[in-house]
């Protein structure tokens, strides 16, 4: 595949077959409990049949690094508690991968065990094999193998973590993903803003733009190969497209040649064949849709005021957006053709930056009131509103592809420094991501292919 992991036919049935869980296995993580009772899990260094060099280091070194990445992924979810390797009373040799010493792991109160092996293939690629076990029943829960270049070992680790997360929660994992965001530096009155891309855990960080032009609101296409964003290139605010493979940047234009005014707040529709965005014309801002093949533009709203920040439902049938048509900034939902517009937010304060959950049942938003910006969620009809954060200024939510975790950016009171944070749907598990500079406007990618 283009981005690293080569999911191929399993090269050895004992290592690479995906095994169905025995009917008696009942080990499960309660996805609604947040960090109340995370499951203790042991993730020892992955073994190797024989130490061998690779382009990314020895298989022994990679085995230790793979285990560390998996443990960090699972721990970050708040649902698992990786045990300290310093407390391990046993090491895992190559022969122990398929026949663990469950008694040794029970003494550490580990409920689950994730182990595996790293080996070199004849063509120079590596195989990372992952095994998950229920320690107390001594049963295998799942196993899977991943063939990749040596440089792609981190993706193999993320996929192993996704395997365990999926098996023990019943939900799709989200660790093999990327984040695009706005990297910020410089004084408040003259901020330099660049597009930046990284893995969801902060690794493999790189800048996509040079900071010559101000950039805002990056968003992934469903295929993960294109990013749309707003740029002030040539002192004209408008939407651009960035192709990740080639680095080519292209201004979004209609079939008529160009838009008459500034365009902003872009987001791809499901399938990636069209986009919704906002455009200001004659003092009024409305939501539009553009077909990317024909470049035909359709106006979806026409109420006086500012209609912006459109976000489609996963099936593309409806769109949530923010509007001040009623006098204050609130959330509205409409059909994909612009019909059936109705307000859904009725609490105190203002609402902005709505984002439809990948699960289709929830909308995340920024709640503004009482001198605070907070991240909240509500059902798609506006009921069940619940705030997840309580800091001074949290805004710009984006969903993990499984709809269980939200990333946002937080501005520190006083200093104005911005940083990326995540919170799960329980509101209990908040975590800060490390970035080289200040960070804002994150967007979570779909699961990588």
N, C-alpha and C positions, 0 to 999 in steps of 0.2 A: 504493500500500500504506500501511498505517497508520503505519509507522515511518520513512518517508522515501523510499527509492529506488523509483521507479516503473518497473519493468521492462516496457517497452512494445514494440510493434512497432518494429523498427529504422527510423529515419527516412531513412536513406540507405544503400544497400547497400554503398557503398565504405567507409563509416565504421562501420557497425553490424552487419554480418553476422558470425556466428561462423564462422571458417574452419578447416576440417580441416587437420591438419598434413601436409605433403607426406611421402610415404613415405620419402624419403631423409634426412629430418631425424632426427638421433640425439642431439641435445643433451639431457642428462638429469642430474639431481642425485641422488646416492646418499643416500637418506634415512637410512641406517644409519651414516653417517660423522660425524654431529654437526658439530662445528666444525673437524674435522681439515682439510678442504679445501673451504671455502665457495666457491661459484661467483662470480666477479667479474661484476657486472651494472651496466650504466649506466642511470640513470634521470634523464634531463635534464628540465628544466621542460617541461610540456606547452604546445604551441603554441596559437594561437588564429587563426581566419581573419581576424578584425578585432577590435581591443580594444573591449570593450563593457562598460558597467556592469551589475552585477547586485545583488540585495539583499544579497549576501555579499561584495561587492567586485568589482573589474574581472576580466574573464576572464584577463587577464595575471597578476594576483595569484593567482587561483585555480589557474592552471596551475602556478605555482611551488609552491603549497601542496599540491596533489594529488601532485606528484612527491615532495615531502618526506615525506608520509605513506606513500606506497608504499614508498619506500626504507627508512623506519624499520620498517615491517611486515616486509619481506623480511629486513632485517638482524637483526631480533629472533629470527628462526627459527633462526639459526646456520647455515643452509644456503646463504645468499647473502652476498656481500660487496659492498654498494653502493659504487661508486667515488665519490671526492670530486669534487663538481661543479667545484671550483676547478681541477681538472686537465683539465677538458674543453677540447679544442682546437677544438671546433665547436659552434655553436648549432643548434637544431632549429627551423626555420621551419615554417609550415603545410604547405608543399609537400614538406618532408622527412619528414613523418610516414609516408607510404606509400612513400617512396623514400629511405631513409636513406643517408648516406655511410658505408658499412661500412668503407671503408679508414681513415677517421679514428678509428673506434671500435676497430679492430684495433690501431692504434698504442698504445692505452691498455690493451691486453690484456683488454678486455671480452669475455667469452664470450657474454653475452646483452645485449640492448638492449630496454628497455621505454620506449616513447614514446607520445604521443597528443595529443589536442587537447581544448580546452574551448570550447564555443560556446553562444550564447544562442538559444533557440527563440522563435518568434513569441508564444507564450503566457507568456513570462517565465521558464519553466523552462530548465535548461541540459542539454546533452548532454556527457558525458565519454566520449571514445572512447579505447580502449587497444589498443596494438599490441605484440606481443612478437616478437622476432627472434633467430635464431641468427646471431651476428656472423660467424663463420668460414665458414659455408656461404651466407651472405646470403639465408637463407630465412625466410619468415614462419612463426611457430609458431602464433599465435592472435591473434584480434582480437575485441573485443566493445565494445558501446556501452551506456551507462547514461543514462537520462533521469531527472532528479530536480529537485526545487526547488533553488534556489541554496543554501539552508541545509543541504541534504543532501549537499553535495559530499564530505564526509569518508567517508560510506558508499560513494559511488562509488569513492573512492580505495581503500578496503578491498576492494571487490569486484574492482578491477583487480589488487590484490596477490594476492587469492585465485586469480584467473585464471592468473597467472604461476606461482604456487606449485603449483597443480593440474597445469598443463601440464608443468612441468619435474620434478615429483616423482612424478606418478602418483597422488597422494593428494589428498583434498579439502582445500581451504584452511580456515583458521579465523580469519581476521582480521576478518570482518564479524560480530562477536559482542560480547556484553556480559558484564560481571562484576557480580554482586551480592556484597556482603561486609559485614562488621561493622566500622564505623569506631569507633575507641576514643580516648578522651581522659580526662584526670584522673588523680589519684593511684591507685596500685595497689589501695589499700583501698576506693576509691570510684570505680570506673571508670564513665564514661558511654559507653554503647554504642548506636550508631544503625545502621539499615540504610542502605547507600549503593549507588548504581548508577553504572556508568561503562562506556564502551567498553573493549574489551580492551587498548587502548593508554593508558588513563587519561583520555582526552578525554571531554567532555560529562558531567562528574561532577555528581551531585546527591544530596542526602540524601532518603531516603524517610520516615524517622521523626524525631521531635524529641528523642529521648534521655530522654523522661520515664519510659519503661519499658525495662528491660534486654531486649535481643534477642540471639538466638543462632541458629546453623546455618540461614541462609537457603538455599533451593534453588529453582531454576526449574522450572516446569511445562514439558512438552515443547513447548507452543505459544508459550513465551516471554512470555506475557501475564500470568501469575500467578506469584507467589512464595509459598512456604510457609516458615514460620520458627517458632521458639519465642519466646514473650514472657512476661515476668513481669507483665503488665498486671493490675491489681487484686490484686497480690501472690499471683497464682495461676499457676504455670508451666503453660502449655499451648500447643497449636499454633494458629497463625493463618494466614490466607490474605490476601495483599495483591494487589489487582487493579491492574496498572500503569496502565491507561488512565484509570481513575477515581480511583485512590488509596484506594478503599474497603478497609477492613480488617475481616475477619470471623473470629471464633473458630470453629475446627473442632469441630463437635458431632455426636454420633451421633443416630440417629432417636429414641432414648429420651429425649433432652433434653440430657444433658451427661455427660461422662466422670466416673467416681467419684474419679479421682485425677489426678496430674500426667501430662501427655503431652508427648513430646519426640522429637527425632531424626527429623523427618518427611522423606519423600522421595516424589516422584511415581513411580508405575509408568509404564512405556511406554504411550503413548496418552493419559495424563492423566486417565483415568476413575476411578482409584483411587489410594490412597496407602498406604505402609507407614510405621509409626512405632513408638515404644516407649511403654509405659504401666506405671507402678508401682502394683501393687495388693497390699496385705497384706505388704509387705516383699519382694515378688518383682517383677522387671522382665522383661516379655516383649515380643515383637514381634507387632504386630497389623496388620491390613489393613482399610481402610475404603473402601467404594464411595461415590463422591462424589455419585451420583444418589440412591440409596436411603438412604445413610448407614448401611448395614448394616455391622457390625463383626465381623471374624473373627479369632480368636486363632490365631497361627501357631506359637508356641513355648510350652513349659510347664515347662522344666527349672528346678530351683532355681538362683537366682543372678540375674545381670544379663545379659539379652540385649538388645542395642541396636545402633544405627547400621546399620540395614538398607539395602542397595543392590541394586536388581534388575539382572539381565542385560538387554542391549538388547532381547531378544525377550520379556522378561517371564516366562520359564519358570522361572528360578531366582533366588534371593536370597542374597547374602552378608551376614553380620552378625558382630558380635563378641560373645563370651560368656565369662564366667568360670566356667562350670559345671564345668570340670575343675580348678579351683583357681587358674588364672592366665588373664589376658586373652588370648584366642586368636580366630582366624577360623574361621567355620563357613559351610557352604553348605547350602541346603535348596531343595526344590522350591517353587514359588509357593504351593502349598496347605499348606506346612509339613511335608510328608513328606520322608523321605530326608535327615535332618539328619546332617552329618558334618563333622568337623574337618579343616581343610586346612593349618593353620600348625603347624610342628613345630620351628622353629629356636629358638635361645636367645633369651630375653627375651620381651617381650609384644608383642601386635599389636592395633591399633585402627583406627578410622575407615576401614574398607574402602570402596572405590568401584570398581564394575565399569566396565571400559573400554567406550567406545562401539563399539569393534571387536569386543567380545565374547570376546577371547582372553586378557585380562589383568586382574588386580585390583591396584589401587594401595592402599597402606596406610601407616600410621604404625608404625614399629618402635621399641620402647622398650627400652633396655638399655644398660648401661655408662655410665649418667648422660647418655645422649643420646636425642633423638627424631629419627628419620631417615625420609625418604620412600623407600619401596621398592615393587617390583612383583613379582608372581609369576603363574604360569599359574593357571587357574581350578581346577586340581586340587591346587594348592599347590607344584608343582614349579617349578624355575627361578627361585627367589627371588634378587633382585638389588637392592641398595641404590643409590639414585641421588644422595643427598645425604649430607653428613658434618658438618653444622653442629651446634651445641649443642642446638637445639630447633626442629626442623622438623615440622610436623604439618598435618592437615586437607587432604589432596590433593583436587583436582578436575580432571577431564579436559577438555582442549580437545575440541570435537566430532569431530575427526578421529582422536582417540586417539593422537596423537604427542607432545603436550606436556602437562605437568602443572603446575598452579598450586597453591601451598600458602602457609602463613604461617610466618614465622620469628621467633622471639623472641630478642632480643639478650641475651646473658649479662651480668648485672650491672644494666643499665638496665631490662630487662623490656620495652623497646620492641618492638612487633610490626610486621611489614611483609610485603607480598605479594611472592612470588618465583615464577618459572617455571623448569622444568628439562625438557629433552627426554629421550627414552628412551635416548639414549646416556649421559646423566648428565654430559655435558661442557659443555652450554650453559645456565648459570644466569644469570638476569637478574632484577633488582629492578624492581618497578613503583613509580611515583610516586603517592602518595596524599596528600591534604591533612593527614590525621592518621594515627595508628597504625591498622593494619588487620589483621584476622583473618578466619577462617571464609569463604574465598572460594567462590563457586560459578560455574562457567562456563555461559553460555547455549548453546543450540543455535545453529546458523547462523541469522541473521535471514532472514525471508522476503523 
